[in-house]
Amino acid sequence: MPRRKQGRRLPANSCRSSRQGFGSLRSRAAVRHWRAGSFVLGCVVLALAVSPPVHVLAERLFSIHMVEHELLMAVAAPLLVLGRPLPVLLAPALGRMWLAATGPVCAWIVHTLALWAWHAPALFAAALHSEAVHAAQHLSFLGAALVYWSSLAANRHGAAMARRCYRCSTSVQYGLLGALLTVGTLPWYGHYPSLEDQQLAGLVMWVPAGIVYTGAGLAFLFAWLRQSEARTRRWEQSLPT
């Protein structure tokens, strides 16, 4: 009987490469979907923070005003940064400017100035009595937070130590400002005469926002340690045996 011809078998390494390639494509698609979802959720939180119901309540209660700020800086901003829309939306020239602005030192200065300057009684009172200044305050908080989270998320050679110092310093600043508001014995802003309301606002900044910033710092530290471990493993494998 004639021998039946058998189809050619692909080498084992070719099959393995095909499976790895398919897995890589599927993983990248999942990452794209995850980032798109993060960006959409960030837009939803941003819209919620500036929505009329929250805005009206923030006019009456300092604690709600602080919630509004933390939604912008500690929730919406990191979600938008995780979505990574800026590399797509920015022109090359603006992209270079954004790259410079999100360097560790520059980002630290921008975020620190926005945090402390807008909580000074004079500027805060101006924001409460002028819609234009209030809008500038919100844009400043959001912009500074986008710079901050983009700087943390950047993976630039030689900047890991600066980012770790930056994270620690920012968490301490948030805790300090929140503590000052909480333990204060006099209202800081005449528009909000209730001391209990101010103390609650301080707790909002001190505890929930502090947890977010500290948790993010630990997450980025864990990611950096994993990257360092992977680099060390690759270096060890490259050594001659």
C-alpha positions, 0 to 999 in steps of 0.5 A: 500500500502506498505510504500516506504523506504526513503534513510537515510539522512546525518546529517546537520553537516556532509553535512556542513563538506563535503562542508567545506572540498571541499571548503578547498581543492579547496582553497588549489589547487587555492593557489598552482596554484597561487604560481606556476604562481608566481614562473614561472613569477619570472623566466621570469623576472629573465631571462629578467633581465640578457638577452643580450639586457638588458645587452648590454644597461646596459653597455652603460646607468647607468639608464638601469643598475639600472633597471636591478638591480631592476628587480632582487631585487624588482620584480624577488626575491619577485615573486620567494619567493611567489612561495615558491620553497625553502622548496621543493628544499632544503635538511634538513641541508640547510633548517636549514641554510636558516632558520637562514639566513632569521632571521630578524637581519641576513637578514637585515645585508645581504641586507644592505651590498649588497646594499651599498657595491656594489654601492661603486665606487670601487666595482661598477667599478670592476663589470663593468670591469670584467664579473666574478665580474659582475656575482658575483654582480648580484648573490649577489643582487639576493641572498640578495633580496631572503633573504630579501623577505623570511624574510618578508614572514616568519611567526615566533612567536616573530619576527613581531616587528623586521620585521616591523623595518627591512621593515622601515629601508630598505625602508629608505636606498633605498630612501637615496641611490636613493636620493644621486644619484639623487641630486649628482652634479658629476658622481659617476662612470667614466664608466657612465660620464653622470650626467643626466643618473645617476640622472635618475638611482637614480630616478629609485631606489628612486621612483619605487623601493621605491613604491615596498618596501613600498607597500610590507611593507604595505601589510605585515602589513595588513596581520599581523593585520588580523592575530592578529585580528583572534588570538584575536577573537579565544582567545575571543571565548575560554573564558568561558561565 
